[in-house]
């Protein structure tokens, strides 16, 4: 990766290569709960096998961040599903109550 390809990060930022690649390819599973938990498990294994304290601590911090991102991704997906169900249950042409507007169906 030279960083000169369109839609890619510079080679100066190698940590972003995975994300730029998956977003460029349009892979919707790239940041799924399963993907994030797999990275957390990988970091946990790295921490278990680390010989140096600083490497072990880095891996433990990494694991915590991956797990936090996984929990957030799961919550976002749950919220999207709730919103989709709520949207489908409302008749067309009605305003959400949170907007404070009356629809034609309200009296």
PLY file of the C-alpha trace (Angstrom):
ply
format ascii 1.0
element vertex 107
property float x
property float y
property float z
element edge 106
property int vertex1
property int vertex2
end_header
0.00 0.00 0.00
1.64 3.20 -1.13
-1.02 5.60 0.04
-1.40 7.08 -3.43
-4.43 4.97 -4.36
-7.72 6.89 -4.24
-9.76 6.25 -1.12
-6.76 4.96 0.83
-4.90 6.39 3.79
-1.26 7.26 3.50
1.39 4.67 4.30
2.29 6.92 7.24
-0.88 5.65 8.92
-0.61 1.86 8.67
-3.13 1.26 11.45
-5.89 2.56 9.23
-5.18 0.18 6.36
-7.68 -2.47 7.46
-10.50 0.01 7.89
-9.83 1.91 4.67
-9.66 -1.38 2.77
-12.91 -2.73 4.19
-14.79 0.54 3.70
-13.45 0.94 0.19
-14.57 -2.58 -0.67
-17.99 -1.92 0.85
-17.80 -4.83 3.28
-20.73 -4.20 5.67
-19.53 -6.91 8.07
-16.17 -5.21 8.61
-17.13 -3.60 11.89
-19.77 -6.06 12.99
-20.04 -7.30 16.55
-18.43 -10.60 15.52
-15.49 -8.87 13.84
-14.87 -6.61 16.84
-15.13 -9.48 19.34
-12.68 -11.51 17.25
-10.17 -8.66 17.49
-10.78 -8.47 21.28
-10.17 -12.20 21.63
-7.01 -11.87 19.55
-5.76 -9.10 21.84
-6.57 -11.23 24.91
-4.52 -14.11 23.49
-1.67 -11.70 22.80
-1.82 -10.48 26.41
-1.72 -14.06 27.73
1.40 -14.91 25.75
3.24 -11.59 26.20
6.59 -11.82 27.91
7.04 -8.10 28.49
4.82 -6.12 30.84
4.42 -3.19 28.46
3.33 -5.52 25.65
0.86 -7.30 27.94
-0.59 -3.98 29.16
-0.91 -2.70 25.59
-2.76 -5.86 24.59
-5.08 -5.59 27.61
-5.88 -1.98 26.75
-6.49 -3.01 23.17
-8.80 -5.82 24.29
-10.83 -3.41 26.43
-11.24 -0.96 23.55
-12.25 -3.69 21.06
-14.84 -5.03 23.53
-16.20 -1.52 24.12
-16.52 -0.96 20.37
-18.25 -4.35 20.02
-20.78 -3.45 22.71
-21.44 -0.11 21.02
-21.86 -1.78 17.62
-24.32 -4.25 19.13
-26.32 -1.45 20.78
-26.40 0.54 17.54
-27.68 -2.49 15.65
-30.36 -3.11 18.30
-31.43 0.55 18.16
-31.61 0.43 14.36
-33.78 -2.67 14.53
-36.11 -1.04 17.08
-36.40 2.06 14.91
-37.10 -0.06 11.82
-39.86 -1.97 13.64
-41.34 1.26 15.02
-41.27 2.84 11.57
-43.03 -0.15 10.03
-45.72 -0.15 12.71
-46.68 3.51 12.06
-49.16 4.23 9.30
-47.73 6.23 6.40
-48.07 9.99 6.70
-47.85 10.21 10.49
-45.23 12.27 12.24
-43.17 10.86 15.08
-44.37 12.15 18.45
-40.89 13.47 19.20
-41.28 16.09 16.44
-44.31 17.61 18.15
-46.34 17.98 14.96
-49.84 16.78 14.35
-50.58 14.56 11.44
-53.80 14.33 9.45
-54.80 11.36 11.61
-54.48 13.30 14.91
-57.50 15.21 16.23
0 1
1 2
2 3
3 4
4 5
5 6
6 7
7 8
8 9
9 10
10 11
11 12
12 13
13 14
14 15
15 16
16 17
17 18
18 19
19 20
20 21
21 22
22 23
23 24
24 25
25 26
26 27
27 28
28 29
29 30
30 31
31 32
32 33
33 34
34 35
35 36
36 37
37 38
38 39
39 40
40 41
41 42
42 43
43 44
44 45
45 46
46 47
47 48
48 49
49 50
50 51
51 52
52 53
53 54
54 55
55 56
56 57
57 58
58 59
59 60
60 61
61 62
62 63
63 64
64 65
65 66
66 67
67 68
68 69
69 70
70 71
71 72
72 73
73 74
74 75
75 76
76 77
77 78
78 79
79 80
80 81
81 82
82 83
83 84
84 85
85 86
86 87
87 88
88 89
89 90
90 91
91 92
92 93
93 94
94 95
95 96
96 97
97 98
98 99
99 100
100 101
101 102
102 103
103 104
104 105
105 106
